[in-house]
Amino acid sequence: MHNYKPPLSSQELVNQALQNPIGTPRLSVMAEGKQNVVIICSDHTRPVPSKVIIPPMLEEIRRGSPNCDITLLISTGCHRLTTHAELYEKFGCEIMANENIIIHDCDESEMINIGRLPSGGTMIINKIALDADLLCAEGFIEPHFFAGFSGGRKSVFPGVASRKTVAYNHNAEFIAHPKSRTGVLDGNLIHNDMLYAARMARLDFICNVVINAEKEPVFAVAGDLDKAHIAGTKFLSERCQAKATKSDIVISTNGGYPLDQNIYQAVKGMTAAEAAVKKDGAIIMLAASSDGHGGEVFHKTFKEEKNLDRLLAKFLATPKEDTIIDLSQN
């Protein structure tokens, strides 16, 4: 996607998507009569161009329901909380000054148990999202090393789910499954749980973008959380897939900040390199890691166990309900 330039500006792409949603009415129509609207927004680890996406979403919602209450819920998943400075960088002064912004905390936020996932895990979701009478989400779509693709349903799960729910879904058995791979949705157990949870939480509307190397939107979709998301993954797949050429040494990155802000996130670039490296070859991973290792459990796991074979065996022997939160990156 590095050299791809769309025929429209970033703002025009998003506006066009919002005016022509896939599988739903326009957001302004869906907002009619609604009083409590929540937009789930990405956190500091994702290069989502919120300054381009959120203003027209707010405008659409207020066109349909001028006096409704709107909350921007930051979907940190199990990451650290987003700082005030990072929120300013993400949204800009006007949104920071005028909108109600709440940061999801997977340990401290008030949660509600809404049942069981298809895999058997307990589905515990942030009460703010569940209390909305119109639940929306922004996001971006990129290949994901075990969920297939980012975006869409991931805003809810893991975005605003409890630590217990996320840990169960990110278990070793599911991640080791042959369908839990980059670009694969069909038969992906992790994706199935995520989609089910988003449906149960009543995620009504999404606006997602595909970005280039400069973090500029080159494609935008809006509407139904599954149908619009699939349209975005199709666009991406047609333009970014390539056959792997096996090499002795493979150099990889996460595409720069914020995706390379810690070693934990850098694992994603390593998985791309893994598909192209020869047996006993070497991977060189470039990541600034300005935020350090990015996960205390992640760091402690490797510090305390030097034998990688024993470590892998331990992960695979761990019951799903006892999954440690950073296992997916280990």
N, C-alpha and C positions, 0 to 999 in steps of 0.2 A: 504493500500500500504506500510505499515511500514516495513514489513519483506520481501517484494518482491525484489528479486535480478535478474536482466536480465542476459541472457547468454553472452551478449556483453558489452563492456565498453561504457561509455556515448558518447565518440567521435565516436565509431563504430556505435552506434545506429543512431546518427544524419547523419553520412556519408552514411549509408545504406538507410536511408529515402530519402536523396537528390539524391541518385543514382537510386532510384525506386519510383519516384513520382506517386501519385494517381490522375488520371484525367488530367494530363498535361505532356508536354515534360519535359526533364531535364532543370533545370534552366540555364545551360550553353547554351542550344539551344535557349531558350526563350530570352536570352540576346543578341543574334546575331543581329547586326545592331542597337542596342539601344544605345542612348547617355546619357540620363538622367534617372538614376535608383535610386529609393528610397526604403529603407528598413525601415518599421515602427518597432520600437523596444519598448519593455516594459519600464515602468518607475521604480522608486525606491520602489513602493508599491508591486511589484510582484517579486517572487523569480525565475525569468526566468534565466537559466544558459547561458547567452549571450556569455560568453567566450568560450562555447562549440559550440553554434549555429552559431554565426555571422562569425567567420573566414572561415569555409567551404562554407558559402553562398557567401561571398566576392570572394573566390577562384573560385566558379562556375560561378559567373557573369563575372569575369575578364577573365575566359577561353573563354567565348563566345564573350566578347566585351572588349578587353584589355585596351582601352583608354577611356572608358565611365566615366562619372561623377557619383559618388555614394554619396548619402546623407543618413545618419542614422537619422531618425526622431523619437524623443522620444514621445511616446503616453501617455501623462500625463492625457488625458481626462480633467476633471475639478479639478484634484489634484493640489497641489502646484508644483512649478517647481522643477525639479530634480537638486540637487546641483552638483558642480564640483567633490567633493569628492565621491558622490554616483555614478557618471558616471565612475570614476576611478575604484571603487569597482566592478562595473558591467562589464566593458569592458577590463580593464587592460591597461597597459602603451602603448603597441604597437598600438592598435586601437585608443586610445586617441591622440596619437602623429601623426597618419597618415590619419585618416578619418575625413570627414566633418560631424559634429554632430550638429543638431538643435533641440531645445526643443520646443514642441508644447505648445502654450499658448492659452487657449480657449477664452480669452478675447482680446488678443493683436495680435495674429498671423493674417496674411492676409488670409481671407477666401473667398470662392465662394459658392453662393447659386446654387445648382444643381437640385432643384425641390422639390417635395413633397414626404414624406414617405407614405407608405400604410395607416398609421394611420391618416394622415392629417398634420403632423408636417412638418416644413420647414427643408430641408436637407442642412446644411451649413458645408462645409468641408475645412480643411486646403489646401491652394493653392499649397503648395509644393507637397503634395500627388497627387493632381489632375493634376499637370503639368508633372508628371513622365511619360515617355513612357514605363516603366516597374516598376510596384508597387508590392513590396513584403512585407512580415511581418514575424517576429519571434513571439513566444508566448508559453504559456503553457496552458494545459487543466486541469481544476479542476471543481467540481460541483460549480454552482453559484446560489445564493438563489432566484433570480428572472429571470435571463437570461437563466437558465437551466444549461449551462456550460460556462466557460470562454474560451478564445482562438478564433481562426478563425476570424470571422467577427468583433469581438470586437476590433481588432487592429485599424480599421477605425472608428467604431462607438460603443462606445463613444471615443475611443483612440485619434483621431485627428479631432474631431468635435467641433463645437462652443458650448458655454455654453447654448445658447437658444435651440439648437437642442437636446442636452443631457437632459435638464430639461423637455422638452415636452415628450420625450420617457419614462422618469422615473417618470411618473405621478401616482397619487394614484390609479386611476381606473385600470390601467394596472397592477400595482404591486399587487393589491388586487384580480386580476383575478385568478381563480383556476388553470389555465395552466402556470402561472408565478411562477413556483416552481423549486426547485432543481432537476436537472436531466431531466427536461421536455423541449423539443424543439417543438414537434408537437403541433400546436395550440397556441403557446406562442407568444402573440402580440409583446412583447418587442424584442424577438429573430427575428421575421419576419421583423421588422423595421431595425434591425441591419444588417441582411443578405442582405436586399434590398439595403441599403446604401453602403455596401461593394461592391456589384455588380456594382452599379452605379458609384462608385469611381474607378472601374476597378482594384480591388485588384487581381493581376494576379497569385500570388504564395505565399504559406505560408510554414513555417517550425515550427511545434509545438511539444512540448514534454509533457509527463506525468512524474511527479516527485514523489519520495518517501519522507518519513519523514525527510530524511537527505538532501533534495533538490537536489537529484541526478536524472538524467533522467533514467527512466526505460522503456520508449517506445517513439518512435518518428515517426512522419508522416510528409509528405511534398506533395505539389502539389496544387490541386484545393482548394479554400478556404472553400467550403462546403463539398466536397467528402472526402478530407483528414481529415477535422475536425470531420466529422461523424465517420470515422474509429478510431480516437483517443477517442471520447466519448464512443464508443462501448467497446474498450479495458478497459477504466476506469470503466464503468458501471458493467462489468462482474467481477470486482475485488474489488470494494469498496462499493457496496450496501449491506445493511443489514436491517432486519426488526427492527423497533423501539420497544423497550421494555419500556412501560410507567413506570416512576419512580417518587417518591416524590421530589427527588433532582437530578439534572443533572449537571454535571461539564463539561465545554467545553472550548476549546481553538481555536485559529486561526492557530495553527501549528507553532508558533514561528515567529521570525523576517524573512522577513519584513512585514508579513501579520498581525502582532499584534502591529504595531508601533503606532497606535492611537485608541481611542475609536470608532471613525467612522468606521474603518475597522473591529473592533471586533464584530460589529453587525452580520457579516456573521457566526461566530461561534455560536452566540446566536440563529440564525434561525435553525441551526442543532439541538441544544438542545431543541428548542421549539417543534420539532416533537416527542420528547421522554419524555417530562415532563407531569405529570398528571395535571388536572385542579386544580388551586390554589397551584400547586407545586412551587419549587424554582429552579432557574437557577443560577449557580455560573460560571462566565465568567473570565477566566485567560488571561490577556493581559498586556504586559509590558507597552504599550502606551508611549514609549520614546519620541514620537512626539506630545504628548498632546492629546487634544480632537479631533483634525484632521479636524474640519470644524467649522467656526465661526457661520454660520447660524444654523448648527446642535446644537451647544452648546447654542446659544441664544434661540432657540425654546423651549428647555426643561427648561431653566432658567426662562423664562417668563410665562410659562403655566404649572402649577403643576397637573392639572386635566387631566389624560390620556384619558378619554372618550371624553372630549371636544376637546382635541388635535386631536384625530382620526377623529372625526366628521368634524373638520375644514379641515383636509387634504382631506377627501373624497368629500367635497363640493367645493374644489378649482378647477377651470377650468384648463384643460390640459395646455393651453397656459400661465397660471399664476403659474405653478409649480415652487416651490423654489428648488434650485439645490440639497440641502441635504435631501429632503423629502424621498428619497428612503431608507435612513438609519434611518429615524425617525420612 
